[in-house]
Amino acid sequence: MEPYPAIHVLVAVYIYAGLRREEALWLTPDDADLERRVVRVVAKSVDGDFWQPKTKRNRVVPVSVSLLQVLRANVPEQDCRWWFPSPAGKRWDPDNFSHDLRAITCKHGLPWSCLDFRHTFGSHLAQKGESLYKIAELMGNSPDICRRHYAALVPETMHDVVEFEKPQGSDGIESLLRQILSRFNSLGWVQIARPLPHPHGRGLCTTLGSAHALGLLCQCDSPQGRLCDAPRSNASIRLV
């Protein structure tokens, strides 16, 4: 990339900021605020030519420390309209830029396009554990599109998401179910229409009647333990 240092900087922008090809080629010096470390991707008119982002939505992309160093070392000249001008000093034609970039990358055995470098940005964020929503916001995509591209890179980092804390003073899943059913009773979501015969032959069981109706739990002192074997037909349940 020695003949065209602008291409070197553009590749850094694609990798570290995830911009689209034309989003970077249309950047002006006013669009980059290196003091605040942001790049603004916004609609604009320059010399009578109008341009807007692909999604028709403006966005602000934060600049990483690595990219900041590259941008500060390649600030355009004061009278230049474009941050990344073509060798002729004008706005780079997208197709001409892609041709030049591919010629350079192929020469180095890496036939990547702007899109490949842009996806590198999204892939690194996904592998780092960032949410697909954040990736979508940074890249100017919808979450659905990011899910298709990067969801496969995320699952290995989500083991902590599927862990549940044990309720205090619990003795396992039975205690957790007991709390859930008790909560159902207090909310009136489950009502028992008539008393339940005790499943172990001890008259009527009034402890957690809805639990017996659901065939889940029994708080009696039976030697069989707490699991209830009462048939669900012992009571009628009305969900309210």
C-alpha positions in Angstrom: 0.0 0.0 0.0 3.1 2.2 -0.2 2.1 4.1 -3.4 -1.2 5.1 -1.9 -1.0 5.9 1.8 -4.7 6.9 1.8 -5.6 3.2 1.0 -3.7 2.1 4.1 -5.7 4.6 6.2 -9.0 3.6 4.6 -8.3 -0.1 5.4 -7.7 0.8 9.0 -11.1 2.7 9.0 -12.9 -0.3 7.6 -11.3 -2.7 10.2 -11.4 -0.5 13.3 -14.6 1.5 12.6 -16.7 -0.8 10.4 -17.6 1.8 7.9 -19.0 0.9 4.5 -17.0 1.6 1.4 -18.7 4.9 0.4 -19.2 6.0 4.0 -15.4 6.3 4.3 -14.9 7.7 0.8 -17.4 10.5 1.5 -15.8 11.6 4.8 -14.7 15.2 5.0 -12.4 16.8 7.5 -15.5 18.1 9.3 -16.8 14.6 9.8 -14.0 13.5 12.0 -13.5 15.0 15.5 -10.2 13.6 16.8 -10.4 15.4 20.1 -13.7 13.8 20.9 -12.6 10.6 19.1 -15.7 10.2 16.9 -16.4 9.9 13.2 -19.8 11.2 12.0 -21.4 9.3 9.1 -24.0 11.9 7.9 -25.8 12.9 4.8 -24.3 15.8 2.9 -24.1 17.8 -0.3 -20.7 18.6 -1.8 -20.3 20.5 -5.0 -23.9 19.8 -5.9 -23.6 16.1 -5.3 -25.8 14.7 -2.6 -25.0 11.6 -0.6 -26.5 9.8 2.3 -25.8 6.6 4.2 -27.3 3.4 2.8 -29.8 3.1 5.6 -30.7 6.9 5.3 -29.8 7.2 9.0 -26.9 9.3 10.3 -24.8 7.8 13.1 -21.7 8.5 15.2 -18.9 5.9 15.4 -16.4 6.1 18.3 -12.7 6.0 17.3 -10.5 3.5 19.1 -7.0 4.3 20.3 -5.5 2.3 17.5 -7.5 4.0 14.8 -6.9 7.4 16.4 -3.1 7.0 16.0 -3.5 6.2 12.3 -5.9 9.2 11.7 -3.7 11.7 13.5 -0.7 10.6 11.4 -2.7 11.1 8.2 -4.6 14.3 8.6 -5.6 15.8 5.2 -4.1 19.0 4.0 -6.0 22.1 5.1 -7.4 23.0 1.7 -8.5 19.4 0.9 -12.3 18.7 0.8 -11.9 15.0 1.5 -10.3 13.1 4.3 -9.3 10.3 1.8 -8.7 11.9 -1.6 -7.9 10.0 -4.7 -4.3 10.3 -6.2 -5.8 13.2 -8.2 -6.9 15.0 -5.1 -10.6 14.5 -5.7 -13.3 12.3 -4.1 -12.4 8.7 -4.9 -14.7 7.0 -7.3 -16.0 3.8 -5.4 -15.4 1.4 -8.3 -12.0 2.8 -9.0 -11.1 2.5 -5.3 -12.2 -1.1 -5.1 -10.1 -1.9 -8.2 -7.0 -0.3 -6.7 -7.6 -2.0 -3.4 -8.1 -5.4 -4.9 -4.9 -5.1 -7.0 -2.9 -4.3 -3.8 -4.5 -7.0 -1.7 -4.2 -9.7 -4.4 -0.5 -8.8 -4.8 0.0 -9.6 -1.1 -2.0 -12.8 -1.3 -5.1 -11.5 0.5 -7.9 -10.9 -2.1 -10.2 -9.0 0.3 -12.7 -6.3 -0.5 -13.9 -3.4 1.6 -16.8 -5.6 2.8 -14.4 -8.2 4.1 -12.5 -5.6 6.1 -15.8 -4.2 7.4 -16.9 -7.6 8.6 -13.6 -8.0 10.4 -14.8 -5.2 12.7 -18.2 -6.9 13.4 -16.6 -10.3 13.9 -14.1 -8.9 16.5 -16.9 -7.2 18.4 -19.0 -10.4 18.4 -16.1 -12.5 19.6 -15.4 -10.0 22.3 -18.9 -10.5 23.7 -20.5 -7.3 22.6 -24.3 -7.5 22.1 -25.7 -7.8 18.6 -27.6 -4.6 19.3 -24.4 -2.6 19.9 -22.8 -4.1 16.9 -25.8 -3.1 14.8 -25.7 0.5 16.1 -22.0 0.9 15.4 -22.2 -0.6 11.9 -25.4 1.1 10.8 -27.2 -2.3 10.3 -30.4 -3.8 11.7 -30.0 -6.3 14.6 -31.5 -9.0 12.2 -28.7 -8.5 9.7 -26.0 -8.6 12.4 -27.6 -11.8 13.8 -27.2 -13.5 10.5 -23.6 -12.5 10.1 -22.3 -12.7 13.7 -24.6 -14.8 15.9 -22.5 -17.9 15.3 -19.5 -16.2 16.9 -21.4 -15.4 20.1 -22.6 -18.6 21.8 -19.3 -19.6 23.3 -19.3 -16.4 25.4 -22.8 -16.9 26.8 -22.4 -19.6 29.4 -23.0 -17.2 32.2 -26.3 -16.2 30.7 -27.9 -19.6 31.3 -26.8 -19.9 34.9 -29.5 -19.3 37.5 -28.9 -18.3 41.1 -30.2 -20.6 43.7 -32.9 -19.1 46.0 -31.6 -18.4 49.4 -32.2 -21.3 51.8 -33.3 -23.6 49.0 -32.7 -27.3 48.7 -32.8 -27.5 45.0 -35.5 -27.6 42.3 -38.2 -28.6 44.7 -37.8 -25.4 46.7 -37.8 -23.3 43.5 -41.0 -24.9 42.3 -42.6 -24.4 45.7 -41.8 -20.7 45.5 -43.2 -20.4 42.0 -46.5 -22.2 42.9 -46.9 -20.2 46.1 -46.5 -17.1 44.0 -49.2 -18.3 41.6 -51.5 -18.9 44.5 -50.9 -15.4 45.9 -51.6 -13.8 42.5 -54.8 -15.9 42.1 -53.6 -17.4 38.8 -54.5 -21.0 40.0 -57.6 -21.8 42.0 -58.5 -25.2 43.5 -62.2 -25.9 43.1 -62.4 -28.6 45.9 -60.2 -30.1 48.6 -57.8 -32.8 47.5 -57.6 -36.3 49.0 -54.3 -36.8 50.6 -52.2 -38.9 48.1 -50.8 -41.0 51.0 -54.1 -41.8 52.7 -54.1 -39.2 55.5 -57.4 -37.5 54.9 -57.4 -34.1 53.1 -54.1 -32.4 52.3 -54.4 -28.6 52.5 -50.8 -27.8 52.0 -50.2 -26.3 48.6 -53.3 -27.7 47.1 -52.5 -26.2 43.7 -49.2 -28.1 43.8 -51.1 -31.4 44.3 -53.4 -30.5 41.5 -50.5 -29.9 39.2 -48.9 -33.2 40.4 -45.7 -31.5 41.5 -45.1 -31.2 45.2 -46.2 -32.5 48.6 -45.1 -31.1 51.9 -46.4 -34.0 53.9 -44.1 -36.2 56.0 -44.4 -39.3 53.8 -41.3 -41.5 53.6 -41.4 -41.1 49.8 -40.1 -37.6 50.1 -41.5 -34.3 48.8 -42.4 -35.4 45.3 -46.2 -35.7 45.0 -47.8 -38.6 43.2 -51.4 -37.3 43.5 -53.3 -37.7 40.3 -54.2 -34.5 38.6 -57.8 -35.6 38.4 -58.2 -35.1 42.2 -59.1 -31.5 41.7 -60.3 -29.2 39.0 -58.0 -26.1 38.3 -59.2 -22.8 37.0 -56.7 -20.4 35.6 -57.8 -16.8 36.2 
